[in-house]
Amino acid sequence: MKNVLILGGQGNASVIGHAMLDAAQRGSQEYQFCGYVNDRDHCEEIEGHPVKGGLQDIPRLLEEGYYFLNTIYKIDGQRERIALFDSLTIPDDRLATFVHPTAYIAAHVELGPGCVVMPHAIISTNVKLGKCTRVMIGAIISHNCTIGAHTFVAAGSCSGSNLQVGEGVHISMNATVREFLTIGNYATLAMGSVLLKDVGELEVWAGNPAKMLRHAQ
């Protein structure tokens, strides 16, 4: 089994960590969740799992043989978060690609390094997920979609077919995206929204039907 550390803390990092523990209990032998990498002061453990070090400790942790998952995310400032991750220079072959055993992934799906597919998610055929993209619990991605790196597809969302989704996009909980749309880099679709139009780079959309609210930073 490959020993995995998750970059992050309480929130998405711990949710993914518990999903990895559940996968192991179901018989998966690919990864063993070993704890976190976190820069918060006086943070020695999270929910009983150790914090093995901060971001400055990544070179040492690589030497110790760990694999990594990234969960550091922020809607306003996502470009900077991606740049921070890139500055860590973690090799692609040391990024864990985790698929929970209850997820359904069709044939001809490509998962980039560091992707996460959570319990009961559904990914249809001819979908490409970029590096470090996360598909959360119960999310659905229909066929022939291309999803850029570092995109977050939240729990319960439904993405139609033939989408072109950029880097660092956030599709929030229970949002619905019509087929044949384009969503630009670092854009956000708010919780419960119904998207019927293309979205430009850094745009934040919300509502039913969704409309643009503002530009993210």
C-alpha positions in Angstrom: 0.0 0.0 0.0 1.1 3.6 -0.7 1.2 5.9 2.3 -0.7 9.1 1.6 -0.7 12.5 3.2 -3.4 15.1 2.5 -2.5 18.8 2.1 -5.1 20.6 4.1 -7.0 20.3 7.3 -10.6 20.1 8.7 -13.1 20.2 5.8 -12.5 18.6 2.5 -9.2 17.2 3.6 -10.7 15.3 6.5 -13.7 14.2 4.4 -11.3 12.7 1.8 -9.2 11.1 4.5 -12.2 9.4 6.0 -13.3 8.2 2.6 -9.8 6.6 2.1 -10.2 4.9 5.5 -13.6 3.6 4.4 -12.1 2.3 1.2 -9.5 0.4 3.1 -12.1 -1.1 5.3 -13.9 -2.3 2.1 -10.8 -4.1 1.0 -9.0 -1.5 -1.1 -5.3 -2.0 -0.8 -3.9 0.7 -2.9 -3.6 3.6 -0.4 -3.2 4.0 3.3 -4.2 7.4 4.7 -1.5 8.5 7.1 -2.3 12.1 8.1 -2.0 15.7 6.9 0.4 18.4 5.9 -0.7 21.7 7.4 0.9 25.0 8.2 -1.4 26.0 11.0 0.3 26.8 14.3 0.1 24.3 17.1 -1.8 21.8 14.9 -0.4 18.4 15.8 -3.4 16.2 14.8 -6.8 16.5 13.2 -9.6 14.2 14.3 -7.0 11.8 15.7 -4.8 11.7 12.6 -1.3 13.2 12.8 -0.1 16.4 11.1 3.3 15.2 9.7 4.6 18.6 9.0 4.1 21.9 7.1 4.6 22.7 3.4 8.3 23.3 4.0 8.6 19.7 5.0 7.4 18.3 1.6 11.0 17.5 0.4 11.6 15.4 3.6 8.2 13.7 3.3 8.9 12.9 -0.3 12.2 11.3 0.7 10.3 9.3 3.3 8.2 7.8 0.5 4.8 9.5 1.0 2.3 10.2 -1.7 0.1 13.3 -1.6 -3.4 14.7 -2.3 -4.0 18.4 -2.5 -7.2 20.0 -1.0 -6.0 23.6 -0.6 -8.7 25.7 -2.3 -10.2 29.2 -2.1 -12.8 30.7 -4.5 -11.3 34.2 -4.3 -7.6 33.5 -4.7 -7.7 30.1 -6.5 -5.0 31.1 -8.9 -2.6 31.9 -6.0 -3.5 28.6 -4.4 -2.7 26.7 -7.6 0.6 28.6 -7.8 1.4 27.7 -4.2 0.8 24.0 -5.0 2.9 24.2 -8.1 5.7 25.8 -6.1 5.9 22.6 -4.0 7.2 20.7 -7.1 5.6 17.4 -6.1 6.2 15.0 -9.0 3.1 13.8 -10.7 4.0 10.2 -10.0 3.9 11.0 -6.2 0.3 12.3 -6.4 -2.2 9.8 -5.3 -5.2 9.2 -7.6 -8.0 8.0 -5.3 -11.3 6.4 -6.5 -13.6 5.2 -3.8 -14.9 1.7 -4.5 -18.6 2.8 -4.5 -17.9 5.3 -7.3 -18.8 4.4 -10.9 -16.3 5.3 -13.6 -17.2 4.2 -17.2 -14.8 3.0 -19.8 -12.6 5.5 -21.6 -12.3 7.9 -18.7 -9.0 9.6 -18.1 -8.1 10.7 -14.5 -5.1 13.1 -14.1 -2.6 12.6 -11.3 -3.9 13.6 -7.9 -7.6 13.3 -8.8 -10.2 12.2 -6.2 -13.5 10.5 -7.0 -15.6 10.2 -3.9 -18.3 7.7 -2.8 -21.3 7.3 -5.2 -20.0 9.7 -7.7 -20.7 8.8 -11.4 -18.4 9.7 -14.3 -19.6 8.7 -17.7 -17.6 7.6 -20.7 -15.1 9.8 -22.6 -14.5 12.2 -19.7 -11.1 13.7 -19.0 -10.3 15.0 -15.5 -7.3 17.3 -15.1 -4.7 17.1 -12.5 -5.8 17.3 -8.8 -9.5 17.6 -9.7 -12.0 16.5 -7.0 -15.4 14.9 -7.7 -17.2 14.8 -4.4 -19.9 12.6 -2.9 -22.7 11.8 -5.3 -21.6 14.2 -8.1 -22.5 13.3 -11.7 -20.4 14.1 -14.8 -22.0 13.1 -18.0 -20.2 11.9 -21.2 -17.6 13.7 -23.3 -16.7 16.3 -20.8 -13.2 17.8 -20.4 -12.6 19.1 -16.9 -9.5 21.2 -16.2 -6.9 20.8 -13.4 -7.7 21.8 -9.8 -11.4 21.9 -10.4 -13.8 21.1 -7.6 -17.1 19.3 -8.5 -19.1 19.4 -5.3 -21.4 16.9 -3.7 -24.7 16.3 -5.5 -23.9 18.4 -8.5 -24.9 17.3 -12.0 -22.8 18.2 -15.0 -24.3 17.6 -18.5 -22.5 16.2 -21.5 -19.9 17.8 -23.8 -18.8 20.4 -21.3 -15.5 22.3 -21.6 -14.5 23.3 -18.0 -11.4 25.2 -17.3 -8.8 25.1 -14.6 -9.6 25.9 -11.0 -13.4 25.9 -11.5 -15.8 25.4 -8.5 -19.2 23.8 -9.3 -21.0 24.0 -6.0 -23.3 21.6 -4.2 -26.5 20.5 -6.1 -25.7 22.8 -9.0 -26.9 21.7 -12.5 -25.0 22.4 -15.7 -26.7 22.1 -19.1 -24.8 20.2 -21.8 -22.6 21.8 -24.5 -21.4 24.7 -22.3 -18.0 26.2 -21.6 -16.9 27.3 -18.2 -13.8 29.5 -18.0 -10.8 29.2 -15.7 -11.4 30.0 -12.0 -15.1 30.5 -12.4 -17.6 29.6 -9.7 -21.2 28.2 -10.0 -23.0 28.7 -6.7 -24.9 26.1 -4.7 -28.2 24.9 -6.3 -27.7 27.0 -9.4 -29.0 25.9 -12.9 -26.5 27.0 -15.6 -27.9 27.5 -19.1 -25.2 29.8 -20.6 -21.4 29.8 -21.0 -19.4 31.3 -18.2 -16.3 33.4 -18.6 -13.0 33.3 -16.8 -13.2 34.3 -13.1 -17.0 34.8 -13.2 -19.2 33.9 -10.3 -22.7 32.8 -11.3 -25.7 32.0 -9.1 -29.5 31.4 -9.3 -32.1 29.5 -11.4 -31.4 30.3 -14.2 -27.9 31.3 -13.2 -26.7 34.8 -13.8 -23.4 36.4 -13.3 -22.9 38.1 -9.9 -19.3 39.4 -10.0 -15.8 38.5 -10.9 -13.6 36.5 -8.5 -10.2 37.8 -7.5 
